[in-house]
Amino acid sequence: MANEIKAHAVYTTNETQKLLKISKSTLKRMLKSGLLRANKVGRQYRILGKEILYVVSPSVEKKAVDRYLQFKQKVTKRINKW
């Protein structure tokens, strides 16, 4: 697995542990406290890459969202001109 965290990828708890280099108990605490948001599928958690990015660096995640919104505005303006 690559060390790059993809914002729209879905990760398991084991993959998240390896990416963040934390123990299983630390990951459980993060999930339980709400620091790391996840969806439960059956008996397992699935974590979006953007949630991991937010934990690692909120500023990086914010920049990505800002750039996406800027791009979306440009596209919307061009479409509205038609």
JOLIN-V715897 format. One record per pair of residues at least 6 apart in sequence whose ideal C-beta (glycine too) atoms are under 6 Angstrom apart, sorted by the first residue. I is the first residue (numbers start at 1). GAP is how many residues later the second one is. If there is no record, write none. Layout:
i=I gap=GAP
i=I gap=GAP
This chain:
i=5 gap=14
i=5 gap=44
i=5 gap=47
i=5 gap=48
i=6 gap=43
i=7 gap=42
i=7 gap=43
i=9 gap=40
i=10 gap=36
i=11 gap=36
i=13 gap=14
i=13 gap=32
i=16 gap=31
i=17 gap=10
i=30 gap=6
i=31 gap=7
i=36 gap=15
i=36 gap=19
i=37 gap=14
i=38 gap=7
i=38 gap=9
i=39 gap=7
i=53 gap=7
i=53 gap=8
i=54 gap=7
